[in-house]
């Protein structure tokens, strides 16, 4: 829903701009209208989702969108939404359906990756990779707007780097050399 709400006024503005003779500039007008709307409505019902998760899981955590074992769909970059905690060299994400535990240690690799939200300058994935475990893709949904959540994703990346210790990449093994 959060991706559709901004689309309607953006298309209307682009069509009106074209009708007023703006030509190609009407596309820019539509994009200019869509950006603040996407930021505001992109994480539709975040407060409700957080309240529902906190009702089930009183421990709390950082509200995040994730992709782990199931893919996201074309309407939303996030396959699931959950509460993230970091405990004893583990990232723990509690969703309505699952409790994920992903290692965060010297063998883990952290990097950033493109997601659909970056098309408009918002969002982006944090990727946590570990040998023998599916990659965990994380994006903060902690704030009310996508712009603020982008900043929170950047902060979360820095927090994960500190918790992991060392560099973002795992050490290079010299076995087999």
N, C-alpha and C positions, 0 to 999 in steps of 0.2 A: 504494500500500500504506500509506503514511504517513497517509492520510486515513481509511482503513478501520480500522486498528488501534485508534485512540481511540474509534471509534463503538461497538464491541461492549460494552466495559465501561460506557460512558456510558448506553447503552440499558438494560443490565441494572440499573444503579443506579436509573435513572428508573422502570423497571417495579417493582423492589422497593420503592422509595419510595412509589409509587402503591398498591402492595399493603399497605403499612404505614399507609395512610390519609393520606399527605402531600398528596394531591390535586395542585393546580397546583404546589406546591412541589417535587414530584418532578421536574419539568422543570428547575428550578434546581439540584437535586441532580445530575442528569445532566450539566448544563452545567458545574458546578463540578468534576466528575470529569474531564470531557473536556478542559478547558483545559490542565492540566499535561501530559496525554497528547498533545495536539495539538502543544504546544510541543516535547516530547521526540521524538515519532515523526513529526512532520510532514515533516521532511527525511530520510526513511528512506534509509539507506545512503550518507549524505554522504561518510563517510570512504572508502568503497569507490569512489565516483564520483571523488573527488579523486585517489586513488591511480591509478586507471585513466587519468585525464587527464594526470597528471604522468609516468606511464610513457610516454605518447605525446608529450608536450610538456614537455620538461625545464625550459623557461623559467619555468614556474609562473604565478602570478597570483592574483587574488581569485576564489574560487569563487562563481559567480552563476547564478541562474536567469534566463532571458531569454524574451522574445517579440519576434520581429523580422518575418520574412516569413510564418511559418506560425503559425496560432493554437494556443493551449493547448487542452487538453481539459478536461472537467468534473471529472476526478479530480485534476488538477494544474494550478496556475496557470502553470507554466513549460512552454513548448514545448520548450526545450532547456536544457542545463546546460553551462557552459563556464568557462574561465579568462579573466578580464578584466585587461588591462593598458592603461595610458595612455601613449602615445608620440607626440611631435611633433604635438600638437593633434588626436590621433585616439584614439578608444576602440577597442581591438582585443579581440575576444572569440573565443577558440579553442574550438570545440566538437568533438565527435568527428567531425562531418560537415562543418563549415564554419569558415571564418575570416572574421569580420565586421570591417569597418573603417568606423567611423562618425565623421564629423567632430565635434570639440569645439572650437569657436572662437567668435568674436564673433557669427556668424550662427546659432549653436545656441541652442536654448531648453531649459531644464531646469525640470521641475515634478514634483510628486508626484501619484500617482493611486491610487485605490482598487483593491485586488484582493481575491480571496476570503479570503485570510488575515486581512484586517482585520475580518472578521465576528466574530472572537474576540479582537480587539485586537492581532493580530500582523501583521507584514509590511507590504506596500504597495509600489507600483511607484515607481521613478525613471523618468521619461520623458525621453528625449533626442530632440528634434525638430530637423530640418534641412530646408531647402527642397530639394525634389526627391528626398528619401531617406525610406524608411519609418521611422516612429518606432521607436526601440529602447526596450523596457521591461526594466528591470533590477531584480532583488531579490537581496540578498546571501544566500548559502548558506554563508558562511564559518564560522559557528559550529555547534556540535553541536545547539543548540536553536533553535527559531524565535524565542523571545524574544530571545536573544542576537543572532541574525541580524537581527532588527528594528533593534537598536541599531547593528549593523554597516552596515545599509542607510542609516540616518541619517548615519553617519560617511562612507559612500561618497558620499552626496549632497553633503555639505560639501566633500569632496575634489574632486568633479567641478566644483562651483561655483568653487573656487579655481583649478583647472586651466584652466577656461574663461576666467576673468577677467571682471571687470565684473559686471553684474547677471545674474539668471537668464534674463531675456528678451533677445532680440536687439534691436539698436537699431531704432527706428522710422524707416523711410525717408520722406523728405519729397518723393520723386519723385512726379510727377503731381498735386501740390497746386497 
